Amino acid sequence: MFQCEDCGRVFRRLKRYRENRGPTGENPLPEIYWACPFCGGAWFKVADCPVCGERWPEEQLTEGICPDCGGMILRQLAELADKEFSREERRYIREMIQI
């Protein structure tokens, strides 16, 4: 999915625009670009976080998870590790996953 930077609308498909820019006359140079189908504005890719369902810019997701949920998952994992593993085991786990 995409979201428009100008009007904020969310859409599934970009619209192809063609404008004549360049020398006027018999054969003007066309400029072809893809933009928001509603206002012709710039766009960015968005996706829904599978944990919370909120929509985020794709570039802010890590393995498809939003930063808020990623932080929550890591906090829960740390709490679980504190309860279930000894200090030596936690150190080993950190080394193995390079935290």
VEXDO-376886 format. One record per residue (C-alpha): x, y, z; residue in one letter. Coordinates in steps of 0.2 Angstrom, whole numbers, padded with zeros to 4 digits, always signed. Last residue first. Layout:
REM VEXDO-376886
XYZa...
//
This chain:
REM VEXDO-376886
+0114-0040+0108i+0125-0052+0098q+0112-0066+0097i+0125-0079+0103m+0134-0067+0115e+0117-0061+0123r+0112-0079+0125i+0128-0084+0134y+0127-0069+0145r+0109-0074+0149r+0115-0091+0153e+0128-0085+0165e+0116-0074+0174r+0104-0088+0176s+0089-0090+0165f+0070-0091+0168e+0065-0075+0177k+0078-0063+0170d+0075-0070+0153a+0057-0068+0154l+0059-0050+0158e+0071-0047+0144a+0059-0056+0132l+0045-0045+0138q+0056-0029+0135r+0061-0035+0118l+0043-0038+0113i+0038-0021+0119m+0052-0012+0110g+0047-0022+0093g+0029-0017+0096c+0033+0002+0097d+0046+0001+0083p+0034-0007+0071c+0036-0026+0066i+0038-0031+0047g+0056-0038+0050e+0060-0021+0056t+0047-0007+0051l+0052+0011+0050q+0055+0010+0031e+0038+0003+0028e+0030+0019+0034p+0018+0013+0048w-0001+0007+0049r-0006+0001+0066e-0012-0018+0067g-0004-0020+0084c+0006-0036+0081v+0005-0038+0062p+0011-0020+0059c+0002-0013+0044d+0012-0008+0029a+0016+0009+0021v+0025+0014+0005k+0029+0032+0002f+0020+0045-0010w+0022+0061-0019a+0007+0070-0024g-0005+0068-0040g-0020+0073-0030c-0031+0057-0029f-0021+0044-0039p-0005+0048-0029c+0010+0048-0040a+0019+0038-0054w+0029+0048-0067y+0030+0051-0086i+0038+0067-0093e+0034+0070-0111p+0046+0079-0122l+0036+0090-0134p+0035+0084-0152n+0027+0096-0164e+0031+0112-0155g+0035+0116-0137t+0052+0111-0130p+0052+0103-0113g+0038+0097-0102r+0023+0088-0108n+0015+0079-0094e+0011+0061-0092r+0004+0053-0075y+0003+0035-0070r-0007+0032-0055k-0001+0023-0040l-0011+0008-0034r-0016+0002-0017r-0021+0018-0009f-0020+0028+0008v-0024+0047+0008r-0013+0059+0017g-0016+0073+0005c+0002+0078+0002d+0013+0064+0007e+0002+0052-0001c+0001+0034+0007q+0005+0018-0002f+0000+0000+0000m
//
